[in-house]
């Protein structure tokens, strides 16, 4: 991947109350990106966050009843 990768959204996904995945729209496709430094999408997300080009939105708050 390179800096021309177009990531238009990123949001944490929680499992058991902990961030486990990033739901991201990358080049027009939606991906559930795991925390894995061998995953090219995860590496690119981290790079764009570090460069200030991308923010990962908070996980949605689910009502517990």
PQR file with spaces between the fields and no chain letter, atoms N, CA, C, O and H, PARSE charges and radii, in Angstrom:
ATOM       1  N    UNK     1       0.845   -1.177    0.000 -0.4000 1.5000
ATOM       2  CA   UNK     1       0.000    0.000    0.000 -0.0000 2.0000
ATOM       3  C    UNK     1       0.888    1.236    0.000  0.5500 1.7000
ATOM       4  O    UNK     1       2.054    1.180    0.390 -0.5500 1.4000
ATOM       5  N    UNK     2       0.331    2.331   -0.434 -0.4000 1.5000
ATOM       6  CA   UNK     2       1.092    3.563   -0.431 -0.0000 2.0000
ATOM       7  C    UNK     2       0.202    4.706    0.016  0.5500 1.7000
ATOM       8  O    UNK     2      -0.956    4.500    0.378 -0.5500 1.4000
ATOM       9  H    UNK     2      -0.617    2.377   -0.752  0.4000 1.0000
ATOM      10  N    UNK     3       0.749    5.913   -0.011 -0.4000 1.5000
ATOM      11  CA   UNK     3       0.014    7.059    0.505 -0.0000 2.0000
ATOM      12  C    UNK     3      -1.192    7.426   -0.346  0.5500 1.7000
ATOM      13  O    UNK     3      -1.961    8.308    0.036 -0.5500 1.4000
ATOM      14  H    UNK     3       1.690    6.081   -0.306  0.4000 1.0000
ATOM      15  N    UNK     4      -1.380    6.772   -1.490 -0.4000 1.5000
ATOM      16  CA   UNK     4      -2.558    7.051   -2.302 -0.0000 2.0000
ATOM      17  C    UNK     4      -3.760    6.214   -1.869  0.5500 1.7000
ATOM      18  O    UNK     4      -4.828    6.314   -2.474 -0.5500 1.4000
ATOM      19  H    UNK     4      -0.755    6.056   -1.800  0.4000 1.0000
ATOM      20  N    UNK     5      -3.601    5.390   -0.829 -0.4000 1.5000
ATOM      21  CA   UNK     5      -4.714    4.628   -0.302 -0.0000 2.0000
ATOM      22  C    UNK     5      -5.713    5.599    0.298  0.5500 1.7000
ATOM      23  O    UNK     5      -5.365    6.396    1.169 -0.5500 1.4000
ATOM      24  H    UNK     5      -2.734    5.309   -0.338  0.4000 1.0000
ATOM      25  N    UNK     6      -6.962    5.533   -0.168 -0.4000 1.5000
ATOM      26  CA   UNK     6      -7.993    6.459    0.249 -0.0000 2.0000
ATOM      27  C    UNK     6      -8.834    5.842    1.363  0.5500 1.7000
ATOM      28  O    UNK     6      -9.715    5.021    1.105 -0.5500 1.4000
ATOM      29  H    UNK     6      -7.244    4.885   -0.876  0.4000 1.0000
ATOM      30  N    UNK     7      -8.558    6.239    2.593 -0.4000 1.5000
ATOM      31  CA   UNK     7      -9.334    5.770    3.736 -0.0000 2.0000
ATOM      32  C    UNK     7     -10.277    6.903    4.116  0.5500 1.7000
ATOM      33  O    UNK     7      -9.844    7.948    4.601 -0.5500 1.4000
ATOM      34  H    UNK     7      -7.842    6.905    2.803  0.4000 1.0000
ATOM      35  N    UNK     8     -11.579    6.686    3.892 -0.4000 1.5000
ATOM      36  CA   UNK     8     -12.539    7.762    4.104 -0.0000 2.0000
ATOM      37  C    UNK     8     -13.202    7.714    5.465  0.5500 1.7000
ATOM      38  O    UNK     8     -13.793    8.705    5.895 -0.5500 1.4000
ATOM      39  H    UNK     8     -11.931    5.837    3.498  0.4000 1.0000
ATOM      40  N    UNK     9     -13.119    6.581    6.156 -0.4000 1.5000
ATOM      41  CA   UNK     9     -13.658    6.514    7.509 -0.0000 2.0000
ATOM      42  C    UNK     9     -12.986    5.369    8.262  0.5500 1.7000
ATOM      43  O    UNK     9     -12.544    4.379    7.678 -0.5500 1.4000
ATOM      44  H    UNK     9     -12.640    5.776    5.806  0.4000 1.0000
ATOM      45  N    UNK    10     -12.929    5.544    9.575 -0.4000 1.5000
ATOM      46  CA   UNK    10     -12.386    4.497   10.440 -0.0000 2.0000
ATOM      47  C    UNK    10     -13.060    4.634   11.802  0.5500 1.7000
ATOM      48  O    UNK    10     -13.176    5.736   12.339 -0.5500 1.4000
ATOM      49  H    UNK    10     -13.288    6.347   10.050  0.4000 1.0000
ATOM      50  N    UNK    11     -13.498    3.516   12.351 -0.4000 1.5000
ATOM      51  CA   UNK    11     -14.172    3.528   13.647 -0.0000 2.0000
ATOM      52  C    UNK    11     -13.805    2.275   14.413  0.5500 1.7000
ATOM      53  O    UNK    11     -13.780    1.174   13.863 -0.5500 1.4000
ATOM      54  H    UNK    11     -13.404    2.621   11.915  0.4000 1.0000
ATOM      55  N    UNK    12     -13.516    2.462   15.718 -0.4000 1.5000
ATOM      56  CA   UNK    12     -13.223    1.321   16.574 -0.0000 2.0000
ATOM      57  C    UNK    12     -14.443    0.426   16.677  0.5500 1.7000
ATOM      58  O    UNK    12     -15.575    0.909   16.677 -0.5500 1.4000
ATOM      59  H    UNK    12     -13.537    3.357   16.165  0.4000 1.0000
ATOM      60  N    UNK    13     -14.216   -0.874   16.766 -0.4000 1.5000
ATOM      61  CA   UNK    13     -15.253   -1.860   17.049 -0.0000 2.0000
ATOM      62  C    UNK    13     -14.821   -2.562   18.326  0.5500 1.7000
ATOM      63  O    UNK    13     -13.702   -3.065   18.425 -0.5500 1.4000
ATOM      64  H    UNK    13     -13.296   -1.266   16.766  0.4000 1.0000
ATOM      65  N    UNK    14     -15.720   -2.588   19.301 -0.4000 1.5000
ATOM      66  CA   UNK    14     -15.403   -3.205   20.583 -0.0000 2.0000
ATOM      67  C    UNK    14     -15.996   -4.600   20.687  0.5500 1.7000
ATOM      68  O    UNK    14     -17.086   -4.874   20.184 -0.5500 1.4000
ATOM      69  H    UNK    14     -16.629   -2.179   19.221  0.4000 1.0000
ATOM      70  N    UNK    15     -15.259   -5.463   21.346 -0.4000 1.5000
ATOM      71  CA   UNK    15     -15.714   -6.803   21.698 -0.0000 2.0000
ATOM      72  C    UNK    15     -15.422   -6.960   23.184  0.5500 1.7000
ATOM      73  O    UNK    15     -14.275   -6.824   23.610 -0.5500 1.4000
ATOM      74  H    UNK    15     -14.374   -5.240   21.755  0.4000 1.0000
ATOM      75  N    UNK    16     -16.432   -7.241   23.959 -0.4000 1.5000
ATOM      76  CA   UNK    16     -16.243   -7.379   25.390 -0.0000 2.0000
ATOM      77  C    UNK    16     -15.745   -6.106   26.053  0.5500 1.7000
ATOM      78  O    UNK    16     -15.027   -6.162   27.052 -0.5500 1.4000
ATOM      79  H    UNK    16     -17.364   -7.352   23.613  0.4000 1.0000
ATOM      80  N    UNK    17     -16.125   -4.954   25.500 -0.4000 1.5000
ATOM      81  CA   UNK    17     -15.735   -3.677   26.082 -0.0000 2.0000
ATOM      82  C    UNK    17     -14.351   -3.194   25.710  0.5500 1.7000
ATOM      83  O    UNK    17     -13.915   -2.157   26.209 -0.5500 1.4000
ATOM      84  H    UNK    17     -16.708   -4.908   24.689  0.4000 1.0000
ATOM      85  N    UNK    18     -13.644   -3.911   24.849 -0.4000 1.5000
ATOM      86  CA   UNK    18     -12.296   -3.512   24.429 -0.0000 2.0000
ATOM      87  C    UNK    18     -12.247   -3.325   22.917  0.5500 1.7000
ATOM      88  O    UNK    18     -12.899   -4.056   22.172 -0.5500 1.4000
ATOM      89  H    UNK    18     -13.998   -4.754   24.444  0.4000 1.0000
ATOM      90  N    UNK    19     -11.462   -2.333   22.464 -0.4000 1.5000
ATOM      91  CA   UNK    19     -11.264   -2.140   21.034 -0.0000 2.0000
ATOM      92  C    UNK    19     -10.540   -3.360   20.460  0.5500 1.7000
ATOM      93  O    UNK    19      -9.453   -3.719   20.912 -0.5500 1.4000
ATOM      94  H    UNK    19     -10.932   -1.739   23.069  0.4000 1.0000
ATOM      95  N    UNK    20     -11.162   -3.991   19.455 -0.4000 1.5000
ATOM      96  CA   UNK    20     -10.577   -5.203   18.867 -0.0000 2.0000
ATOM      97  C    UNK    20     -10.362   -5.105   17.364  0.5500 1.7000
ATOM      98  O    UNK    20      -9.482   -5.769   16.816 -0.5500 1.4000
ATOM      99  H    UNK    20     -12.045   -3.698   19.088  0.4000 1.0000
ATOM     100  N    UNK    21     -11.162   -4.278   16.696 -0.4000 1.5000
ATOM     101  CA   UNK    21     -11.088   -4.136   15.240 -0.0000 2.0000
ATOM     102  C    UNK    21     -11.289   -2.669   14.874  0.5500 1.7000
ATOM     103  O    UNK    21     -11.711   -1.855   15.695 -0.5500 1.4000
ATOM     104  H    UNK    21     -11.876   -3.738   17.142  0.4000 1.0000
ATOM     105  N    UNK    22     -10.976   -2.359   13.622 -0.4000 1.5000
ATOM     106  CA   UNK    22     -11.290   -1.047   13.070 -0.0000 2.0000
ATOM     107  C    UNK    22     -12.180   -1.296   11.854  0.5500 1.7000
ATOM     108  O    UNK    22     -11.795   -2.006   10.925 -0.5500 1.4000
ATOM     109  H    UNK    22     -10.633   -3.021   12.956  0.4000 1.0000
ATOM     110  N    UNK    23     -13.357   -0.711   11.872 -0.4000 1.5000
ATOM     111  CA   UNK    23     -14.246   -0.760   10.721 -0.0000 2.0000
ATOM     112  C    UNK    23     -13.858    0.411    9.830  0.5500 1.7000
ATOM     113  O    UNK    23     -14.035    1.567   10.215 -0.5500 1.4000
ATOM     114  H    UNK    23     -13.670   -0.134   12.627  0.4000 1.0000
ATOM     115  N    UNK    24     -13.333    0.125    8.647 -0.4000 1.5000
ATOM     116  CA   UNK    24     -12.793    1.189    7.806 -0.0000 2.0000
ATOM     117  C    UNK    24     -13.294    1.081    6.371  0.5500 1.7000
ATOM     118  O    UNK    24     -13.478   -0.012    5.835 -0.5500 1.4000
ATOM     119  H    UNK    24     -13.190   -0.814    8.335  0.4000 1.0000
ATOM     120  N    UNK    25     -13.508    2.244    5.768 -0.4000 1.5000
ATOM     121  CA   UNK    25     -13.819    2.297    4.347 -0.0000 2.0000
ATOM     122  C    UNK    25     -12.532    2.677    3.632  0.5500 1.7000
ATOM     123  O    UNK    25     -12.003    3.776    3.805 -0.5500 1.4000
ATOM     124  H    UNK    25     -13.359    3.132    6.204  0.4000 1.0000
ATOM     125  N    UNK    26     -12.040    1.741    2.824 -0.4000 1.5000
ATOM     126  CA   UNK    26     -10.750    1.880    2.154 -0.0000 2.0000
ATOM     127  C    UNK    26     -10.963    1.715    0.660  0.5500 1.7000
ATOM     128  O    UNK    26     -11.420    0.670    0.198 -0.5500 1.4000
ATOM     129  H    UNK    26     -12.469    0.849    2.683  0.4000 1.0000
ATOM     130  N    UNK    27     -10.627    2.754   -0.087 -0.4000 1.5000
ATOM     131  CA   UNK    27     -10.818    2.747   -1.539 -0.0000 2.0000
ATOM     132  C    UNK    27     -12.236    2.311   -1.916  0.5500 1.7000
ATOM     133  O    UNK    27     -12.442    1.567   -2.875 -0.5500 1.4000
ATOM     134  H    UNK    27     -10.255    3.602    0.288  0.4000 1.0000
ATOM     135  N    UNK    28     -13.217    2.799   -1.125 -0.4000 1.5000
ATOM     136  CA   UNK    28     -14.623    2.550   -1.432 -0.0000 2.0000
ATOM     137  C    UNK    28     -15.172    1.226   -0.932  0.5500 1.7000
ATOM     138  O    UNK    28     -16.357    0.951   -1.121 -0.5500 1.4000
ATOM     139  H    UNK    28     -13.049    3.403   -0.346  0.4000 1.0000
ATOM     140  N    UNK    29     -14.351    0.396   -0.300 -0.4000 1.5000
ATOM     141  CA   UNK    29     -14.802   -0.892    0.216 -0.0000 2.0000
ATOM     142  C    UNK    29     -14.709   -0.889    1.734  0.5500 1.7000
ATOM     143  O    UNK    29     -13.791   -0.301    2.306 -0.5500 1.4000
ATOM     144  H    UNK    29     -13.388    0.620   -0.147  0.4000 1.0000
ATOM     145  N    UNK    30     -15.671   -1.552    2.388 -0.4000 1.5000
ATOM     146  CA   UNK    30     -15.684   -1.614    3.842 -0.0000 2.0000
ATOM     147  C    UNK    30     -14.915   -2.851    4.301  0.5500 1.7000
ATOM     148  O    UNK    30     -15.124   -3.954    3.796 -0.5500 1.4000
ATOM     149  H    UNK    30     -16.417   -2.029    1.923  0.4000 1.0000
ATOM     150  N    UNK    31     -14.018   -2.644    5.269 -0.4000 1.5000
ATOM     151  CA   UNK    31     -13.207   -3.723    5.819 -0.0000 2.0000
ATOM     152  C    UNK    31     -13.319   -3.727    7.332  0.5500 1.7000
ATOM     153  O    UNK    31     -13.425   -2.670    7.954 -0.5500 1.4000
ATOM     154  H    UNK    31     -13.848   -1.748    5.679  0.4000 1.0000
ATOM     155  N    UNK    32     -13.297   -4.906    7.923 -0.4000 1.5000
ATOM     156  CA   UNK    32     -13.162   -5.078    9.362 -0.0000 2.0000
ATOM     157  C    UNK    32     -11.691   -5.420    9.560  0.5500 1.7000
ATOM     158  O    UNK    32     -11.274   -6.548    9.298 -0.5500 1.4000
ATOM     159  H    UNK    32     -13.211   -5.764    7.417  0.4000 1.0000
ATOM     160  N    UNK    33     -10.909   -4.456   10.019 -0.4000 1.5000
ATOM     161  CA   UNK    33      -9.458   -4.583   10.060 -0.0000 2.0000
ATOM     162  C    UNK    33      -9.014   -5.027   11.459  0.5500 1.7000
ATOM     163  O    UNK    33      -9.274   -4.333   12.442 -0.5500 1.4000
ATOM     164  H    UNK    33     -11.248   -3.539   10.232  0.4000 1.0000
ATOM     165  N    UNK    34      -8.347   -6.180   11.549 -0.4000 1.5000
ATOM     166  CA   UNK    34      -7.862   -6.645   12.853 -0.0000 2.0000
ATOM     167  C    UNK    34      -6.581   -5.917   13.261  0.5500 1.7000
ATOM     168  O    UNK    34      -5.880   -5.356   12.419 -0.5500 1.4000
ATOM     169  H    UNK    34      -8.136   -6.744   10.751  0.4000 1.0000
ATOM     170  N    UNK    35      -6.284   -5.935   14.561 -0.4000 1.5000
ATOM     171  CA   UNK    35      -5.032   -5.365   15.059 -0.0000 2.0000
ATOM     172  C    UNK    35      -3.933   -6.375   14.748  0.5500 1.7000
ATOM     173  O    UNK    35      -3.681   -7.292   15.530 -0.5500 1.4000
ATOM     174  H    UNK    35      -6.853   -6.391   15.244  0.4000 1.0000
ATOM     175  N    UNK    36      -3.293   -6.203   13.620 -0.4000 1.5000
ATOM     176  CA   UNK    36      -2.270   -7.148   13.174 -0.0000 2.0000
ATOM     177  C    UNK    36      -1.269   -6.388   12.319  0.5500 1.7000
ATOM     178  O    UNK    36      -1.610   -5.911   11.236 -0.5500 1.4000
ATOM     179  H    UNK    36      -3.498   -5.458   12.985  0.4000 1.0000
ATOM     180  N    UNK    37      -0.046   -6.273   12.794 -0.4000 1.5000
ATOM     181  CA   UNK    37       0.969   -5.520   12.057 -0.0000 2.0000
ATOM     182  C    UNK    37       1.375   -6.188   10.747  0.5500 1.7000
ATOM     183  O    UNK    37       2.128   -5.603    9.968 -0.5500 1.4000
ATOM     184  H    UNK    37       0.232   -6.660   13.673  0.4000 1.0000
ATOM     185  N    UNK    38       0.893   -7.394   10.493 -0.4000 1.5000
ATOM     186  CA   UNK    38       1.110   -8.040    9.204 -0.0000 2.0000
ATOM     187  C    UNK    38      -0.021   -7.722    8.221  0.5500 1.7000
ATOM     188  O    UNK    38       0.031   -8.134    7.062 -0.5500 1.4000
ATOM     189  H    UNK    38       0.282   -7.870   11.126  0.4000 1.0000
ATOM     190  N    UNK    39      -1.042   -6.988    8.681 -0.4000 1.5000
ATOM     191  CA   UNK    39      -2.184   -6.626    7.845 -0.0000 2.0000
ATOM     192  C    UNK    39      -1.899   -5.263    7.205  0.5500 1.7000
ATOM     193  O    UNK    39      -1.707   -4.268    7.904 -0.5500 1.4000
ATOM     194  H    UNK    39      -1.084   -6.654    9.622  0.4000 1.0000
ATOM     195  N    UNK    40      -1.875   -5.232    5.886 -0.4000 1.5000
ATOM     196  CA   UNK    40      -1.502   -4.000    5.180 -0.0000 2.0000
ATOM     197  C    UNK    40      -2.471   -2.854    5.462  0.5500 1.7000
ATOM     198  O    UNK    40      -2.058   -1.696    5.501 -0.5500 1.4000
ATOM     199  H    UNK    40      -2.032   -6.040    5.318  0.4000 1.0000
ATOM     200  N    UNK    41      -3.751   -3.161    5.657 -0.4000 1.5000
ATOM     201  CA   UNK    41      -4.711   -2.096    5.948 -0.0000 2.0000
ATOM     202  C    UNK    41      -4.468   -1.504    7.342  0.5500 1.7000
ATOM     203  O    UNK    41      -4.537   -0.288    7.523 -0.5500 1.4000
ATOM     204  H    UNK    41      -4.087   -4.103    5.625  0.4000 1.0000
ATOM     205  N    UNK    42      -4.188   -2.358    8.315 -0.4000 1.5000
ATOM     206  CA   UNK    42      -3.897   -1.887    9.671 -0.0000 2.0000
ATOM     207  C    UNK    42      -2.664   -0.991    9.668  0.5500 1.7000
ATOM     208  O    UNK    42      -2.666    0.071   10.290 -0.5500 1.4000
ATOM     209  H    UNK    42      -4.133   -3.345    8.168  0.4000 1.0000
ATOM     210  N    UNK    43      -1.626   -1.409    8.983 -0.4000 1.5000
ATOM     211  CA   UNK    43      -0.387   -0.628    8.899 -0.0000 2.0000
ATOM     212  C    UNK    43      -0.660    0.737    8.253  0.5500 1.7000
ATOM     213  O    UNK    43      -0.149    1.757    8.715 -0.5500 1.4000
ATOM     214  H    UNK    43      -1.624   -2.272    8.479  0.4000 1.0000
ATOM     215  N    UNK    44      -1.454    0.752    7.200 -0.4000 1.5000
ATOM     216  CA   UNK    44      -1.767    2.012    6.516 -0.0000 2.0000
ATOM     217  C    UNK    44      -2.615    2.923    7.399  0.5500 1.7000
ATOM     218  O    UNK    44      -2.402    4.135    7.419 -0.5500 1.4000
ATOM     219  H    UNK    44      -1.869   -0.077    6.824  0.4000 1.0000
ATOM     220  N    UNK    45      -3.573    2.353    8.127 -0.4000 1.5000
ATOM     221  CA   UNK    45      -4.378    3.165    9.048 -0.0000 2.0000
ATOM     222  C    UNK    45      -3.481    3.809   10.090  0.5500 1.7000
ATOM     223  O    UNK    45      -3.585    5.011   10.335 -0.5500 1.4000
ATOM     224  H    UNK    45      -3.746    1.369    8.111  0.4000 1.0000
ATOM     225  N    UNK    46      -2.597    3.026   10.710 -0.4000 1.5000
ATOM     226  CA   UNK    46      -1.680    3.576   11.717 -0.0000 2.0000
ATOM     227  C    UNK    46      -0.804    4.682   11.133  0.5500 1.7000
ATOM     228  O    UNK    46      -0.558    5.695   11.787 -0.5500 1.4000
ATOM     229  H    UNK    46      -2.513    2.050   10.511  0.4000 1.0000
ATOM     230  N    UNK    47      -0.341    4.489    9.918 -0.4000 1.5000
ATOM     231  CA   UNK    47       0.502    5.487    9.252 -0.0000 2.0000
ATOM     232  C    UNK    47      -0.262    6.788    9.063  0.5500 1.7000
ATOM     233  O    UNK    47       0.251    7.865    9.366 -0.5500 1.4000
ATOM     234  H    UNK    47      -0.541    3.666    9.386  0.4000 1.0000
ATOM     235  N    UNK    48      -1.495    6.687    8.559 -0.4000 1.5000
ATOM     236  CA   UNK    48      -2.276    7.897    8.307 -0.0000 2.0000
ATOM     237  C    UNK    48      -2.680    8.596    9.604  0.5500 1.7000
ATOM     238  O    UNK    48      -2.759    9.824    9.644 -0.5500 1.4000
ATOM     239  H    UNK    48      -1.912    5.812    8.313  0.4000 1.0000
ATOM     240  N    UNK    49      -2.934    7.831   10.657 -0.4000 1.5000
ATOM     241  CA   UNK    49      -3.228    8.430   11.966 -0.0000 2.0000
ATOM     242  C    UNK    49      -1.992    9.183   12.469  0.5500 1.7000
ATOM     243  O    UNK    49      -2.101   10.318   12.932 -0.5500 1.4000
ATOM     244  H    UNK    49      -2.870    6.833   10.625  0.4000 1.0000
ATOM     245  N    UNK    50      -0.825    8.553   12.378 -0.4000 1.5000
ATOM     246  CA   UNK    50       0.421    9.175   12.838 -0.0000 2.0000
ATOM     247  C    UNK    50       0.725   10.459   12.072  0.5500 1.7000
ATOM     248  O    UNK    50       1.260   11.412   12.639 -0.5500 1.4000
ATOM     249  H    UNK    50      -0.736    7.630   12.002  0.4000 1.0000
ATOM     250  N    UNK    51       0.385   10.486   10.789 -0.4000 1.5000
ATOM     251  CA   UNK    51       0.632   11.665    9.951 -0.0000 2.0000
ATOM     252  C    UNK    51      -0.431   12.743   10.147  0.5500 1.7000
ATOM     253  O    UNK    51      -0.305   13.842    9.607 -0.5500 1.4000
ATOM     254  H    UNK    51      -0.050    9.712   10.329  0.4000 1.0000
ATOM     255  N    UNK    52      -1.483   12.435   10.922 -0.4000 1.5000
ATOM     256  CA   UNK    52      -2.545   13.404   11.154 -0.0000 2.0000
ATOM     257  C    UNK    52      -3.564   13.482   10.043  0.5500 1.7000
ATOM     258  O    UNK    52      -4.367   14.414   10.002 -0.5500 1.4000
ATOM     259  H    UNK    52      -1.585   11.542   11.361  0.4000 1.0000
ATOM     260  N    UNK    53      -3.545   12.513    9.136 -0.4000 1.5000
ATOM     261  CA   UNK    53      -4.473   12.510    8.011 -0.0000 2.0000
ATOM     262  C    UNK    53      -5.763   11.746    8.282  0.5500 1.7000
ATOM     263  O    UNK    53      -6.705   11.821    7.493 -0.5500 1.4000
ATOM     264  H    UNK    53      -2.893   11.756    9.170  0.4000 1.0000
ATOM     265  N    UNK    54      -5.813   11.007    9.397 -0.4000 1.5000
ATOM     266  CA   UNK    54      -6.963   10.159    9.689 -0.0000 2.0000
ATOM     267  C    UNK    54      -7.178   10.122   11.193  0.5500 1.7000
ATOM     268  O    UNK    54      -6.223   10.119   11.970 -0.5500 1.4000
ATOM     269  H    UNK    54      -5.048   10.946   10.038  0.4000 1.0000
ATOM     270  N    UNK    55      -8.432   10.095   11.590 -0.4000 1.5000
ATOM     271  CA   UNK    55      -8.811    9.921   12.987 -0.0000 2.0000
ATOM     272  C    UNK    55      -9.715    8.697   13.066  0.5500 1.7000
ATOM     273  O    UNK    55     -10.602    8.514   12.232 -0.5500 1.4000
ATOM     274  H    UNK    55      -9.208   10.098   10.958  0.4000 1.0000
ATOM     275  N    UNK    56      -9.487    7.874   14.061 -0.4000 1.5000
ATOM     276  CA   UNK    56     -10.348    6.713   14.272 -0.0000 2.0000
ATOM     277  C    UNK    56     -11.444    7.124   15.244  0.5500 1.7000
ATOM     278  O    UNK    56     -11.163    7.495   16.384 -0.5500 1.4000
ATOM     279  H    UNK    56      -8.767    8.023   14.739  0.4000 1.0000
ATOM     280  N    UNK    57     -12.690    7.058   14.793 -0.4000 1.5000
ATOM     281  CA   UNK    57     -13.824    7.452   15.624 -0.0000 2.0000
ATOM     282  C    UNK    57     -14.044    6.445   16.746  0.5500 1.7000
ATOM     283  O    UNK    57     -13.703    5.269   16.624 -0.5500 1.4000
ATOM     284  H    UNK    57     -12.918    6.757   13.867  0.4000 1.0000
ATOM     285  N    UNK    58     -14.618    6.928   17.833 -0.4000 1.5000
ATOM     286  CA   UNK    58     -14.930    6.075   18.982 -0.0000 2.0000
ATOM     287  C    UNK    58     -15.952    5.009   18.596  0.5500 1.7000
ATOM     288  O    UNK    58     -16.763    5.202   17.690 -0.5500 1.4000
ATOM     289  H    UNK    58     -14.895    7.884   17.932  0.4000 1.0000
ATOM     290  N    UNK    59     -15.896    3.897   19.293 -0.4000 1.5000
ATOM     291  CA   UNK    59     -16.866    2.834   19.079 -0.0000 2.0000
ATOM     292  C    UNK    59     -18.246    3.329   19.483  0.5500 1.7000
ATOM     293  O    UNK    59     -18.377    4.140   20.400 -0.5500 1.4000
ATOM     294  H    UNK    59     -15.237    3.741   20.029  0.4000 1.0000
ATOM     295  N    UNK    60     -19.276    2.842   18.799 -0.4000 1.5000
ATOM     296  CA   UNK    60     -20.632    3.259   19.170 -0.0000 2.0000
ATOM     297  C    UNK    60     -20.967    2.757   20.582  0.5500 1.7000
ATOM     298  O    UNK    60     -20.532    1.682   20.995 -0.5500 1.4000
ATOM     299  H    UNK    60     -19.170    2.183   18.054  0.4000 1.0000
ATOM     300  N    UNK    61     -21.737    3.548   21.295 -0.4000 1.5000
ATOM     301  CA   UNK    61     -22.178    3.184   22.627 -0.0000 2.0000
ATOM     302  C    UNK    61     -23.512    2.455   22.481  0.5500 1.7000
ATOM     303  O    UNK    61     -24.482    3.003   21.958 -0.5500 1.4000
ATOM     304  H    UNK    61     -22.091    4.421   20.960  0.4000 1.0000
ATOM     305  N    UNK    62     -23.539    1.220   22.950 -0.4000 1.5000
ATOM     306  CA   UNK    62     -24.750    0.430   22.854 -0.0000 2.0000
ATOM     307  C    UNK    62     -25.484    0.473   24.184  0.5500 1.7000
ATOM     308  O    UNK    62     -24.878    0.342   25.248 -0.5500 1.4000
ATOM     309  H    UNK    62     -22.750    0.775   23.375  0.4000 1.0000
ATOM     310  N    UNK    63     -26.791    0.659   24.112 -0.4000 1.5000
ATOM     311  CA   UNK    63     -27.594    0.645   25.327 -0.0000 2.0000
ATOM     312  C    UNK    63     -27.712   -0.774   25.835  0.5500 1.7000
ATOM     313  O    UNK    63     -28.031   -1.692   25.079 -0.5500 1.4000
ATOM     314  H    UNK    63     -27.284    0.765   23.248  0.4000 1.0000
ATOM     315  N    UNK    64     -27.456   -0.950   27.110 -0.4000 1.5000
ATOM     316  CA   UNK    64     -27.615   -2.269   27.729 -0.0000 2.0000
ATOM     317  C    UNK    64     -28.873   -2.235   28.572  0.5500 1.7000
ATOM     318  O    UNK    64     -29.035   -1.372   29.434 -0.5500 1.4000
ATOM     319  H    UNK    64     -27.197   -0.204   27.725  0.4000 1.0000
ATOM     320  N    UNK    65     -29.751   -3.170   28.317 -0.4000 1.5000
ATOM     321  CA   UNK    65     -31.003   -3.230   29.088 -0.0000 2.0000
ATOM     322  C    UNK    65     -31.130   -4.537   29.767  0.5500 1.7000
ATOM     323  O    UNK    65     -32.116   -4.777   30.464 -0.5500 1.4000
ATOM     324  H    UNK    65     -29.620   -3.871   27.616  0.4000 1.0000
